[in-house]
Amino acid sequence: MILRIDRLQTRLPPPSAPDPDGASVVQELLGGKFGEMSTFMNYTYQSFNFRNRQGARPFYDLVASIAAEEFGHIELVSATINTMLTGTADEPLLKAGARARRRLGTPLGDLKSVRNTQHYVAPGGAGALVADSMGRPWTGDNVFSSGDLIEDLTHNFFLETGARSGKLRVYEMVDHPAARALTGYLLVRGGVHQVAYARALENLTGADLTRLFPSPRIPTDKIPECRPHLDRGEHLKLYRFSPSDFNEIGAVFNGTHPETGEALTIAEEAFPEGALANDLPPQPGVFAPDLAPEEIAEIAQRLRIAAGLPRRPTGEVA
Ligand code: MN3
C-alpha cells in the first residue's frame, strides 16, 4: 500500500506571471513517453509484477522504493503546471454586471491561441493534464514490465537517460521560475535513479556501466537550479519511502557516484523533508473550484465546526 504525505518533495516558487505556453511544454515531463507518468508506472508495475521477491529482495526493494519517489514527481510536475496556469482564468464573466462585462470583453478570449486549449476547455480547470506537450494522452503502452530483471533494469536505465534529455530541453526552452525550479530538482533526482539502475545491473551481472556516464553529458554542477540540491547531497542518496520496509536497497545501491567519485548512501530518514505546497488561488473563470469559491469555503467552514474540528483548516500550505 502507499502512504501519503501532504508535502511536495521540493519547494516550488509561488505563482508569478502566467505562462500557459510554457506549461504546455512542461506537460512533456508529466505525460510524455519519457515523462514522470512513465517512470512512475514502469517501476510501479514492475514492482507489482515482481516474482520471487524474497529471492531477489534487494532488487525488488530498489524498484519499489524508486516507484514511490516517482509518485511524488508526478505531483511536483503537476504543481508546476498549475502554478504556471494560475492567473489566466481568474476573471469570471458570469458574475460581472453588464458594465463590467463590456469592460472585461471575453476574459478567456486571450487563451484562444495558447498551445493547449484543453487546459481551459475540456476538461481543464487551468489544471495539469495526463498528456504530453502535444496534448496526446499518456498511455499504458509506455510501460515496459517484462518480468525479466535484467531486461527491466536495462530498460529503466535507458528510460532515466531519455528523461534527463527531456528535462534539460524543457529547462532550456522555458524560463518560468517554477519550471526552472522543477527541472533543477528533477535533473538531480533522476540522475540518482539512473545511477541506481546502473549499479543494480553492475551488481547483478558484473558489467561496468560506470563508463557510460555522464549520459547524456549534462553538467548539472553548472546549472544554478541544481546547485542547492547537489550541495545537500541529493545526487548521492536514495530514500526508502517507507517507515519500516524496503531495507535492502543498500545491497545494490552502493559504491561511488560514477561522475563525482563520492560515496552513494541510503538516507536515514524514510523520505525527504520536502516543502509545503503553495495554496494556488481559485480560477473562477473556469469554475475551479467553482464560480463562487467563497461559498464552498463557507460550507466547508460550517461542516468543519459541525464535525468538531478547529475553526481554522488543520492542513498546512506554504
Ligand atoms: Mn522522476
py3Dmol code that shows the C-alpha trace and the ligand (Angstrom):
import py3Dmol

protein = """\
ATOM      1  CA  MET A   1       0.000   0.000   0.000  1.00  0.00           C
ATOM      2  CA  ILE A   2       1.014   3.610  -0.366  1.00  0.00           C
ATOM      3  CA  LEU A   3       1.255   6.147   2.482  1.00  0.00           C
ATOM      4  CA  ARG A   4       0.648   9.787   1.519  1.00  0.00           C
ATOM      5  CA  ILE A   5       2.365  12.849   2.982  1.00  0.00           C
ATOM      6  CA  ASP A   6       0.822  16.255   2.225  1.00  0.00           C
ATOM      7  CA  ARG A   7       4.093  17.900   1.191  1.00  0.00           C
ATOM      8  CA  LEU A   8       5.973  18.324  -2.080  1.00  0.00           C
ATOM      9  CA  GLN A   9       9.423  16.734  -2.412  1.00  0.00           C
ATOM     10  CA  THR A  10      10.940  20.169  -3.002  1.00  0.00           C
ATOM     11  CA  ARG A  11       9.925  23.820  -2.691  1.00  0.00           C
ATOM     12  CA  LEU A  12       8.340  25.488  -5.717  1.00  0.00           C
ATOM     13  CA  PRO A  13       8.046  29.266  -6.130  1.00  0.00           C
ATOM     14  CA  PRO A  14       4.544  30.777  -5.791  1.00  0.00           C
ATOM     15  CA  PRO A  15       2.647  31.820  -8.947  1.00  0.00           C
ATOM     16  CA  SER A  16       4.167  34.733 -10.854  1.00  0.00           C
ATOM     17  CA  ALA A  17       3.477  35.794 -14.460  1.00  0.00           C
ATOM     18  CA  PRO A  18       1.223  33.129 -16.038  1.00  0.00           C
ATOM     19  CA  ASP A  19       2.835  31.105 -18.818  1.00  0.00           C
ATOM     20  CA  PRO A  20       0.274  28.802 -20.460  1.00  0.00           C
ATOM     21  CA  ASP A  21       2.517  28.001 -23.440  1.00  0.00           C
ATOM     22  CA  GLY A  22       5.403  27.179 -21.116  1.00  0.00           C
ATOM     23  CA  ALA A  23       3.017  24.965 -19.115  1.00  0.00           C
ATOM     24  CA  SER A  24       2.149  23.025 -22.260  1.00  0.00           C
ATOM     25  CA  VAL A  25       5.880  22.359 -22.815  1.00  0.00           C
ATOM     26  CA  VAL A  26       6.276  21.175 -19.193  1.00  0.00           C
ATOM     27  CA  GLN A  27       3.473  18.645 -19.907  1.00  0.00           C
ATOM     28  CA  GLU A  28       6.138  16.564 -21.708  1.00  0.00           C
ATOM     29  CA  LEU A  29       7.742  15.914 -18.297  1.00  0.00           C
ATOM     30  CA  LEU A  30       4.399  14.677 -16.983  1.00  0.00           C
ATOM     31  CA  GLY A  31       2.746  12.657 -19.752  1.00  0.00           C
ATOM     32  CA  GLY A  32       5.466  12.251 -22.384  1.00  0.00           C
ATOM     33  CA  LYS A  33       6.959   8.887 -23.300  1.00  0.00           C
ATOM     34  CA  PHE A  34       9.957   9.711 -21.050  1.00  0.00           C
ATOM     35  CA  GLY A  35       7.964  11.730 -18.504  1.00  0.00           C
ATOM     36  CA  GLU A  36       7.211  11.091 -14.839  1.00  0.00           C
ATOM     37  CA  MET A  37       3.979   9.142 -15.528  1.00  0.00           C
ATOM     38  CA  SER A  38       6.157   6.709 -17.478  1.00  0.00           C
ATOM     39  CA  THR A  39       8.854   6.333 -14.805  1.00  0.00           C
ATOM     40  CA  PHE A  40       6.163   6.100 -12.087  1.00  0.00           C
ATOM     41  CA  MET A  41       4.057   3.468 -13.857  1.00  0.00           C
ATOM     42  CA  ASN A  42       7.037   1.478 -15.194  1.00  0.00           C
ATOM     43  CA  TYR A  43       8.556   0.943 -11.753  1.00  0.00           C
ATOM     44  CA  THR A  44       5.161   0.569 -10.086  1.00  0.00           C
ATOM     45  CA  TYR A  45       4.073  -2.241 -12.441  1.00  0.00           C
ATOM     46  CA  GLN A  46       7.497  -3.883 -12.353  1.00  0.00           C
ATOM     47  CA  SER A  47       7.182  -3.953  -8.559  1.00  0.00           C
ATOM     48  CA  PHE A  48       3.581  -5.251  -8.701  1.00  0.00           C
ATOM     49  CA  ASN A  49       4.624  -7.991 -11.137  1.00  0.00           C
ATOM     50  CA  PHE A  50       7.865  -8.916  -9.331  1.00  0.00           C
ATOM     51  CA  ARG A  51       8.114 -12.697  -8.766  1.00  0.00           C
ATOM     52  CA  ASN A  52      10.360 -14.420  -6.217  1.00  0.00           C
ATOM     53  CA  ARG A  53      10.620 -11.202  -4.216  1.00  0.00           C
ATOM     54  CA  GLN A  54      12.290 -12.924  -1.303  1.00  0.00           C
ATOM     55  CA  GLY A  55      14.883 -14.482  -3.582  1.00  0.00           C
ATOM     56  CA  ALA A  56      15.694 -11.158  -5.265  1.00  0.00           C
ATOM     57  CA  ARG A  57      14.784  -8.883  -2.335  1.00  0.00           C
ATOM     58  CA  PRO A  58      17.365  -6.057  -2.788  1.00  0.00           C
ATOM     59  CA  PHE A  59      16.307  -5.567  -6.411  1.00  0.00           C
ATOM     60  CA  TYR A  60      12.602  -5.637  -5.534  1.00  0.00           C
ATOM     61  CA  ASP A  61      13.189  -3.112  -2.742  1.00  0.00           C
ATOM     62  CA  LEU A  62      15.079  -0.831  -5.160  1.00  0.00           C
ATOM     63  CA  VAL A  63      12.395  -0.802  -7.858  1.00  0.00           C
ATOM     64  CA  ALA A  64       9.564  -0.454  -5.297  1.00  0.00           C
ATOM     65  CA  SER A  65      11.118   2.471  -3.429  1.00  0.00           C
ATOM     66  CA  ILE A  66      12.029   4.375  -6.600  1.00  0.00           C
ATOM     67  CA  ALA A  67       8.433   3.844  -7.807  1.00  0.00           C
ATOM     68  CA  ALA A  68       7.204   5.602  -4.655  1.00  0.00           C
ATOM     69  CA  GLU A  69       9.519   8.565  -5.268  1.00  0.00           C
ATOM     70  CA  GLU A  70       8.148   8.852  -8.816  1.00  0.00           C
ATOM     71  CA  PHE A  71       4.624   9.267  -7.427  1.00  0.00           C
ATOM     72  CA  GLY A  72       5.943  12.430  -5.789  1.00  0.00           C
ATOM     73  CA  HIS A  73       7.469  13.502  -9.115  1.00  0.00           C
ATOM     74  CA  ILE A  74       4.131  13.460 -10.968  1.00  0.00           C
ATOM     75  CA  GLU A  75       2.787  15.536  -8.075  1.00  0.00           C
ATOM     76  CA  LEU A  76       5.635  18.057  -8.476  1.00  0.00           C
ATOM     77  CA  VAL A  77       5.274  18.391 -12.255  1.00  0.00           C
ATOM     78  CA  SER A  78       1.517  18.871 -11.862  1.00  0.00           C
ATOM     79  CA  ALA A  79       2.063  21.550  -9.202  1.00  0.00           C
ATOM     80  CA  THR A  80       4.450  23.333 -11.582  1.00  0.00           C
ATOM     81  CA  ILE A  81       1.961  23.295 -14.460  1.00  0.00           C
ATOM     82  CA  ASN A  82      -0.809  24.531 -12.154  1.00  0.00           C
ATOM     83  CA  THR A  83       1.452  27.322 -10.881  1.00  0.00           C
ATOM     84  CA  MET A  84       2.181  28.419 -14.462  1.00  0.00           C
ATOM     85  CA  LEU A  85      -1.534  28.361 -15.398  1.00  0.00           C
ATOM     86  CA  THR A  86      -2.520  30.480 -12.370  1.00  0.00           C
ATOM     87  CA  GLY A  87      -3.735  33.979 -13.213  1.00  0.00           C
ATOM     88  CA  THR A  88      -5.033  33.146 -16.671  1.00  0.00           C
ATOM     89  CA  ALA A  89      -8.672  32.465 -15.746  1.00  0.00           C
ATOM     90  CA  ASP A  90      -9.269  34.482 -12.593  1.00  0.00           C
ATOM     91  CA  GLU A  91     -11.847  36.906 -14.026  1.00  0.00           C
ATOM     92  CA  PRO A  92     -15.315  35.349 -14.104  1.00  0.00           C
ATOM     93  CA  LEU A  93     -17.500  36.888 -16.808  1.00  0.00           C
ATOM     94  CA  LEU A  94     -20.712  35.343 -15.482  1.00  0.00           C
ATOM     95  CA  LYS A  95     -20.638  37.163 -12.153  1.00  0.00           C
ATOM     96  CA  ALA A  96     -19.868  40.556 -13.658  1.00  0.00           C
ATOM     97  CA  GLY A  97     -22.614  43.152 -14.223  1.00  0.00           C
ATOM     98  CA  ALA A  98     -23.437  44.465 -17.684  1.00  0.00           C
ATOM     99  CA  ARG A  99     -20.965  47.357 -17.490  1.00  0.00           C
ATOM    100  CA  ALA A 100     -18.170  45.131 -16.181  1.00  0.00           C
ATOM    101  CA  ARG A 101     -18.936  42.641 -18.942  1.00  0.00           C
ATOM    102  CA  ARG A 102     -18.312  45.309 -21.560  1.00  0.00           C
ATOM    103  CA  ARG A 103     -15.028  46.151 -19.848  1.00  0.00           C
ATOM    104  CA  LEU A 104     -13.909  42.522 -19.488  1.00  0.00           C
ATOM    105  CA  GLY A 105     -14.900  41.553 -23.022  1.00  0.00           C
ATOM    106  CA  THR A 106     -14.253  37.794 -23.068  1.00  0.00           C
ATOM    107  CA  PRO A 107     -11.919  37.158 -20.113  1.00  0.00           C
ATOM    108  CA  LEU A 108     -10.750  33.831 -21.526  1.00  0.00           C
ATOM    109  CA  GLY A 109     -10.510  35.231 -25.062  1.00  0.00           C
ATOM    110  CA  ASP A 110      -6.741  35.635 -24.953  1.00  0.00           C
ATOM    111  CA  LEU A 111      -6.484  31.914 -24.339  1.00  0.00           C
ATOM    112  CA  LYS A 112      -7.890  31.050 -27.787  1.00  0.00           C
ATOM    113  CA  SER A 113      -4.414  30.947 -29.225  1.00  0.00           C
ATOM    114  CA  VAL A 114      -2.488  29.154 -26.449  1.00  0.00           C
ATOM    115  CA  ARG A 115      -0.779  25.917 -27.475  1.00  0.00           C
ATOM    116  CA  ASN A 116      -3.064  23.682 -25.428  1.00  0.00           C
ATOM    117  CA  THR A 117      -6.631  24.993 -25.044  1.00  0.00           C
ATOM    118  CA  GLN A 118      -7.577  21.776 -23.217  1.00  0.00           C
ATOM    119  CA  HIS A 119      -6.015  23.288 -20.100  1.00  0.00           C
ATOM    120  CA  TYR A 120      -9.115  25.534 -20.135  1.00  0.00           C
ATOM    121  CA  VAL A 121     -11.922  23.919 -22.119  1.00  0.00           C
ATOM    122  CA  ALA A 122     -12.022  20.142 -21.828  1.00  0.00           C
ATOM    123  CA  PRO A 123     -11.742  19.015 -19.139  1.00  0.00           C
ATOM    124  CA  GLY A 124      -9.333  21.551 -17.789  1.00  0.00           C
ATOM    125  CA  GLY A 125      -9.930  23.942 -14.924  1.00  0.00           C
ATOM    126  CA  ALA A 126      -6.494  25.506 -15.505  1.00  0.00           C
ATOM    127  CA  GLY A 127      -5.024  22.211 -14.353  1.00  0.00           C
ATOM    128  CA  ALA A 128      -2.419  19.661 -15.413  1.00  0.00           C
ATOM    129  CA  LEU A 129      -3.443  17.029 -17.963  1.00  0.00           C
ATOM    130  CA  VAL A 130      -2.221  13.424 -18.081  1.00  0.00           C
ATOM    131  CA  ALA A 131      -0.852  14.157 -21.535  1.00  0.00           C
ATOM    132  CA  ASP A 132       2.359  15.130 -23.293  1.00  0.00           C
ATOM    133  CA  SER A 133       3.440  18.509 -24.690  1.00  0.00           C
ATOM    134  CA  MET A 134       1.398  17.938 -27.856  1.00  0.00           C
ATOM    135  CA  GLY A 135      -1.755  17.049 -25.889  1.00  0.00           C
ATOM    136  CA  ARG A 136      -1.545  13.301 -26.573  1.00  0.00           C
ATOM    137  CA  PRO A 137      -2.908  11.361 -23.555  1.00  0.00           C
ATOM    138  CA  TRP A 138      -0.377   9.275 -21.619  1.00  0.00           C
ATOM    139  CA  THR A 139      -0.804   5.588 -22.390  1.00  0.00           C
ATOM    140  CA  GLY A 140      -0.039   2.282 -20.681  1.00  0.00           C
ATOM    141  CA  ASP A 141       1.850   1.387 -23.878  1.00  0.00           C
ATOM    142  CA  ASN A 142       4.684   3.381 -22.276  1.00  0.00           C
ATOM    143  CA  VAL A 143       5.009   0.731 -19.553  1.00  0.00           C
ATOM    144  CA  PHE A 144       7.648  -1.992 -20.009  1.00  0.00           C
ATOM    145  CA  SER A 145       7.364  -4.789 -17.480  1.00  0.00           C
ATOM    146  CA  SER A 146       8.832  -7.940 -18.996  1.00  0.00           C
ATOM    147  CA  GLY A 147       9.295  -9.947 -15.810  1.00  0.00           C
ATOM    148  CA  ASP A 148      12.970 -10.423 -16.759  1.00  0.00           C
ATOM    149  CA  LEU A 149      15.004  -8.492 -14.208  1.00  0.00           C
ATOM    150  CA  ILE A 150      17.974  -7.680 -16.481  1.00  0.00           C
ATOM    151  CA  GLU A 151      15.637  -6.549 -19.263  1.00  0.00           C
ATOM    152  CA  ASP A 152      13.619  -4.383 -16.884  1.00  0.00           C
ATOM    153  CA  LEU A 153      16.676  -2.793 -15.222  1.00  0.00           C
ATOM    154  CA  THR A 154      18.257  -2.097 -18.635  1.00  0.00           C
ATOM    155  CA  HIS A 155      15.011  -0.504 -19.787  1.00  0.00           C
ATOM    156  CA  ASN A 156      14.878   1.605 -16.631  1.00  0.00           C
ATOM    157  CA  PHE A 157      18.441   2.861 -17.165  1.00  0.00           C
ATOM    158  CA  PHE A 158      17.513   3.851 -20.732  1.00  0.00           C
ATOM    159  CA  LEU A 159      14.267   5.481 -19.529  1.00  0.00           C
ATOM    160  CA  GLU A 160      16.120   7.618 -16.960  1.00  0.00           C
ATOM    161  CA  THR A 161      18.717   8.565 -19.598  1.00  0.00           C
ATOM    162  CA  GLY A 162      15.998   9.763 -22.009  1.00  0.00           C
ATOM    163  CA  ALA A 163      14.188  11.520 -19.162  1.00  0.00           C
ATOM    164  CA  ARG A 164      17.324  13.562 -18.407  1.00  0.00           C
ATOM    165  CA  SER A 165      17.480  14.792 -22.026  1.00  0.00           C
ATOM    166  CA  GLY A 166      13.849  15.835 -21.815  1.00  0.00           C
ATOM    167  CA  LYS A 167      14.356  17.725 -18.553  1.00  0.00           C
ATOM    168  CA  LEU A 168      17.323  19.660 -19.931  1.00  0.00           C
ATOM    169  CA  ARG A 169      15.431  20.584 -23.113  1.00  0.00           C
ATOM    170  CA  VAL A 170      12.475  21.849 -21.099  1.00  0.00           C
ATOM    171  CA  TYR A 171      14.899  23.783 -18.853  1.00  0.00           C
ATOM    172  CA  GLU A 172      16.383  25.484 -21.903  1.00  0.00           C
ATOM    173  CA  MET A 173      13.019  26.148 -23.568  1.00  0.00           C
ATOM    174  CA  VAL A 174      11.050  27.501 -20.591  1.00  0.00           C
ATOM    175  CA  ASP A 175      12.385  30.223 -18.275  1.00  0.00           C
ATOM    176  CA  HIS A 176       9.403  30.437 -15.875  1.00  0.00           C
ATOM    177  CA  PRO A 177      10.794  30.246 -12.295  1.00  0.00           C
ATOM    178  CA  ALA A 178       8.568  27.274 -11.405  1.00  0.00           C
ATOM    179  CA  ALA A 179       9.710  25.307 -14.476  1.00  0.00           C
ATOM    180  CA  ARG A 180      13.359  26.060 -13.679  1.00  0.00           C
ATOM    181  CA  ALA A 181      12.967  25.022 -10.005  1.00  0.00           C
ATOM    182  CA  LEU A 182      11.255  21.801 -11.127  1.00  0.00           C
ATOM    183  CA  THR A 183      13.799  20.816 -13.769  1.00  0.00           C
ATOM    184  CA  GLY A 184      16.740  21.684 -11.489  1.00  0.00           C
ATOM    185  CA  TYR A 185      15.394  19.297  -8.841  1.00  0.00           C
ATOM    186  CA  LEU A 186      14.344  16.520 -11.221  1.00  0.00           C
ATOM    187  CA  LEU A 187      17.686  16.520 -13.063  1.00  0.00           C
ATOM    188  CA  VAL A 188      19.387  15.757  -9.751  1.00  0.00           C
ATOM    189  CA  ARG A 189      16.924  13.106  -8.551  1.00  0.00           C
ATOM    190  CA  GLY A 190      16.568  11.478 -11.993  1.00  0.00           C
ATOM    191  CA  GLY A 191      20.364  11.296 -12.052  1.00  0.00           C
ATOM    192  CA  VAL A 192      20.295   9.259  -8.813  1.00  0.00           C
ATOM    193  CA  HIS A 193      17.798   6.832 -10.340  1.00  0.00           C
ATOM    194  CA  GLN A 194      19.960   6.467 -13.447  1.00  0.00           C
ATOM    195  CA  VAL A 195      22.942   5.621 -11.225  1.00  0.00           C
ATOM    196  CA  ALA A 196      20.789   3.249  -9.146  1.00  0.00           C
ATOM    197  CA  TYR A 197      19.762   1.170 -12.173  1.00  0.00           C
ATOM    198  CA  ALA A 198      23.343   1.159 -13.479  1.00  0.00           C
ATOM    199  CA  ARG A 199      24.647  -0.039 -10.096  1.00  0.00           C
ATOM    200  CA  ALA A 200      21.885  -2.678  -9.908  1.00  0.00           C
ATOM    201  CA  LEU A 201      22.918  -4.015 -13.332  1.00  0.00           C
ATOM    202  CA  GLU A 202      26.599  -3.970 -12.368  1.00  0.00           C
ATOM    203  CA  ASN A 203      25.912  -5.829  -9.116  1.00  0.00           C
ATOM    204  CA  LEU A 204      23.737  -8.372 -10.951  1.00  0.00           C
ATOM    205  CA  THR A 205      25.933  -9.018 -13.998  1.00  0.00           C
ATOM    206  CA  GLY A 206      29.396  -7.551 -13.450  1.00  0.00           C
ATOM    207  CA  ALA A 207      29.025  -5.235 -16.487  1.00  0.00           C
ATOM    208  CA  ASP A 208      30.913  -1.954 -15.904  1.00  0.00           C
ATOM    209  CA  LEU A 209      28.282   0.650 -16.676  1.00  0.00           C
ATOM    210  CA  THR A 210      30.205   3.485 -14.998  1.00  0.00           C
ATOM    211  CA  ARG A 211      31.868   4.105 -18.363  1.00  0.00           C
ATOM    212  CA  LEU A 212      28.529   5.244 -19.802  1.00  0.00           C
ATOM    213  CA  PHE A 213      28.418   8.302 -17.507  1.00  0.00           C
ATOM    214  CA  PRO A 214      27.611  11.126 -17.827  1.00  0.00           C
ATOM    215  CA  SER A 215      24.890  10.201 -20.262  1.00  0.00           C
ATOM    216  CA  PRO A 216      23.708  12.477 -21.741  1.00  0.00           C
ATOM    217  CA  ARG A 217      26.612  14.835 -20.939  1.00  0.00           C
ATOM    218  CA  ILE A 218      24.683  17.248 -18.710  1.00  0.00           C
ATOM    219  CA  PRO A 219      26.922  19.298 -16.373  1.00  0.00           C
ATOM    220  CA  THR A 220      24.418  19.563 -13.506  1.00  0.00           C
ATOM    221  CA  ASP A 221      27.003  21.387 -11.349  1.00  0.00           C
ATOM    222  CA  LYS A 222      26.845  24.304 -13.816  1.00  0.00           C
ATOM    223  CA  ILE A 223      23.034  24.618 -13.581  1.00  0.00           C
ATOM    224  CA  PRO A 224      22.131  27.141 -10.831  1.00  0.00           C
ATOM    225  CA  GLU A 225      18.812  25.426 -10.028  1.00  0.00           C
ATOM    226  CA  CYS A 226      20.631  22.095  -9.480  1.00  0.00           C
ATOM    227  CA  ARG A 227      23.258  23.535  -7.132  1.00  0.00           C
ATOM    228  CA  PRO A 228      21.298  23.694  -3.846  1.00  0.00           C
ATOM    229  CA  HIS A 229      20.282  20.042  -4.272  1.00  0.00           C
ATOM    230  CA  LEU A 230      23.861  18.977  -5.084  1.00  0.00           C
ATOM    231  CA  ASP A 231      25.124  20.919  -2.045  1.00  0.00           C
ATOM    232  CA  ARG A 232      22.729  18.895   0.145  1.00  0.00           C
ATOM    233  CA  GLY A 233      23.991  15.633  -1.363  1.00  0.00           C
ATOM    234  CA  GLU A 234      20.679  14.834  -3.070  1.00  0.00           C
ATOM    235  CA  HIS A 235      22.611  13.382  -6.043  1.00  0.00           C
ATOM    236  CA  LEU A 236      24.027  10.605  -3.830  1.00  0.00           C
ATOM    237  CA  LYS A 237      21.044   9.477  -1.759  1.00  0.00           C
ATOM    238  CA  LEU A 238      18.189   7.022  -2.137  1.00  0.00           C
ATOM    239  CA  TYR A 239      15.148   7.088   0.139  1.00  0.00           C
ATOM    240  CA  ARG A 240      13.080   4.022   1.106  1.00  0.00           C
ATOM    241  CA  PHE A 241       9.798   5.989   1.176  1.00  0.00           C
ATOM    242  CA  SER A 242       8.541   3.692   3.921  1.00  0.00           C
ATOM    243  CA  PRO A 243       8.701   3.953   7.732  1.00  0.00           C
ATOM    244  CA  SER A 244       9.994   0.364   8.100  1.00  0.00           C
ATOM    245  CA  ASP A 245      10.214  -1.507   4.789  1.00  0.00           C
ATOM    246  CA  PHE A 246      12.491  -1.794   1.729  1.00  0.00           C
ATOM    247  CA  ASN A 247      15.594  -2.056   3.908  1.00  0.00           C
ATOM    248  CA  GLU A 248      17.746  -3.967   1.416  1.00  0.00           C
ATOM    249  CA  ILE A 249      18.253  -1.254  -1.228  1.00  0.00           C
ATOM    250  CA  GLY A 250      21.762  -0.610   0.136  1.00  0.00           C
ATOM    251  CA  ALA A 251      22.801  -4.079  -1.072  1.00  0.00           C
ATOM    252  CA  VAL A 252      22.556  -2.862  -4.690  1.00  0.00           C
ATOM    253  CA  PHE A 253      22.761   0.954  -4.385  1.00  0.00           C
ATOM    254  CA  ASN A 254      26.354   1.193  -3.169  1.00  0.00           C
ATOM    255  CA  GLY A 255      29.862   2.105  -4.254  1.00  0.00           C
ATOM    256  CA  THR A 256      30.700   5.527  -5.660  1.00  0.00           C
ATOM    257  CA  HIS A 257      28.979   8.019  -7.943  1.00  0.00           C
ATOM    258  CA  PRO A 258      30.371   7.435 -11.460  1.00  0.00           C
ATOM    259  CA  GLU A 259      30.780  11.189 -12.131  1.00  0.00           C
ATOM    260  CA  THR A 260      31.988  12.574  -8.789  1.00  0.00           C
ATOM    261  CA  GLY A 261      33.541   9.564  -7.019  1.00  0.00           C
ATOM    262  CA  GLU A 262      31.572  10.348  -3.834  1.00  0.00           C
ATOM    263  CA  ALA A 263      30.024   7.511  -1.804  1.00  0.00           C
ATOM    264  CA  LEU A 264      26.420   6.555  -2.596  1.00  0.00           C
ATOM    265  CA  THR A 265      24.248   6.360   0.521  1.00  0.00           C
ATOM    266  CA  ILE A 266      20.815   5.335   1.769  1.00  0.00           C
ATOM    267  CA  ALA A 267      19.073   8.165   3.622  1.00  0.00           C
ATOM    268  CA  GLU A 268      18.452   7.515   7.327  1.00  0.00           C
ATOM    269  CA  GLU A 269      15.124   9.321   7.052  1.00  0.00           C
ATOM    270  CA  ALA A 270      12.396   7.436   5.175  1.00  0.00           C
ATOM    271  CA  PHE A 271      11.566  10.326   2.857  1.00  0.00           C
ATOM    272  CA  PRO A 272      12.884  13.820   2.116  1.00  0.00           C
ATOM    273  CA  GLU A 273      11.683  16.678   4.303  1.00  0.00           C
ATOM    274  CA  GLY A 274      10.360  18.427   1.212  1.00  0.00           C
ATOM    275  CA  ALA A 275       8.271  21.580   1.478  1.00  0.00           C
ATOM    276  CA  LEU A 276       4.683  22.695   1.888  1.00  0.00           C
ATOM    277  CA  ALA A 277       2.772  23.247  -1.349  1.00  0.00           C
ATOM    278  CA  ASN A 278       1.561  26.715  -2.281  1.00  0.00           C
ATOM    279  CA  ASP A 279      -2.223  27.114  -1.991  1.00  0.00           C
ATOM    280  CA  LEU A 280      -2.995  28.085  -5.590  1.00  0.00           C
ATOM    281  CA  PRO A 281      -5.830  30.622  -5.762  1.00  0.00           C
ATOM    282  CA  PRO A 282      -9.233  29.876  -7.360  1.00  0.00           C
ATOM    283  CA  GLN A 283      -9.642  30.379 -11.110  1.00  0.00           C
ATOM    284  CA  PRO A 284     -13.405  31.110 -11.203  1.00  0.00           C
ATOM    285  CA  GLY A 285     -13.263  31.841 -14.949  1.00  0.00           C
ATOM    286  CA  VAL A 286     -13.041  28.064 -15.452  1.00  0.00           C
ATOM    287  CA  PHE A 287     -15.061  27.136 -12.326  1.00  0.00           C
ATOM    288  CA  ALA A 288     -12.045  25.962 -10.370  1.00  0.00           C
ATOM    289  CA  PRO A 289     -13.194  25.091  -7.793  1.00  0.00           C
ATOM    290  CA  ASP A 290     -16.465  26.919  -8.582  1.00  0.00           C
ATOM    291  CA  LEU A 291     -17.841  30.166  -9.974  1.00  0.00           C
ATOM    292  CA  ALA A 292     -18.221  31.304  -6.343  1.00  0.00           C
ATOM    293  CA  PRO A 293     -15.334  29.679  -4.430  1.00  0.00           C
ATOM    294  CA  GLU A 294     -16.132  31.705  -1.305  1.00  0.00           C
ATOM    295  CA  GLU A 295     -19.444  29.832  -0.959  1.00  0.00           C
ATOM    296  CA  ILE A 296     -17.647  26.485  -0.910  1.00  0.00           C
ATOM    297  CA  ALA A 297     -15.272  27.886   1.727  1.00  0.00           C
ATOM    298  CA  GLU A 298     -18.274  28.937   3.856  1.00  0.00           C
ATOM    299  CA  ILE A 299     -19.871  25.495   3.562  1.00  0.00           C
ATOM    300  CA  ALA A 300     -16.553  23.825   4.422  1.00  0.00           C
ATOM    301  CA  GLN A 301     -16.245  26.068   7.492  1.00  0.00           C
ATOM    302  CA  ARG A 302     -19.767  25.127   8.689  1.00  0.00           C
ATOM    303  CA  LEU A 303     -19.080  21.418   8.139  1.00  0.00           C
ATOM    304  CA  ARG A 304     -15.749  21.666   9.952  1.00  0.00           C
ATOM    305  CA  ILE A 305     -17.371  23.228  13.017  1.00  0.00           C
ATOM    306  CA  ALA A 306     -20.247  20.714  12.955  1.00  0.00           C
ATOM    307  CA  ALA A 307     -17.690  17.870  12.888  1.00  0.00           C
ATOM    308  CA  GLY A 308     -15.966  19.243  15.993  1.00  0.00           C
ATOM    309  CA  LEU A 309     -12.841  20.276  14.045  1.00  0.00           C
ATOM    310  CA  PRO A 310     -10.939  23.501  14.756  1.00  0.00           C
ATOM    311  CA  ARG A 311     -12.310  26.659  13.108  1.00  0.00           C
ATOM    312  CA  ARG A 312      -9.177  27.022  11.007  1.00  0.00           C
ATOM    313  CA  PRO A 313      -8.140  24.357   8.487  1.00  0.00           C
ATOM    314  CA  THR A 314      -5.819  21.786  10.077  1.00  0.00           C
ATOM    315  CA  GLY A 315      -3.831  21.110   6.907  1.00  0.00           C
ATOM    316  CA  GLU A 316      -0.820  23.235   6.077  1.00  0.00           C
ATOM    317  CA  VAL A 317       0.159  25.205   2.976  1.00  0.00           C
ATOM    318  CA  ALA A 318       3.172  27.393   2.281  1.00  0.00           C
TER     319      ALA A 318
END
"""
ligand_1 = """\
1
MN3
Mn 11.404 11.018 -11.773
"""
view = py3Dmol.view(width=600, height=400)
view.addModel(protein, "pdb")
view.setStyle({"model": 0}, {"cartoon": {"style": "trace"}})
view.addModel(ligand_1, "xyz")
view.setStyle({"model": 1}, {"stick": {}})
view.zoomTo()
view.show()
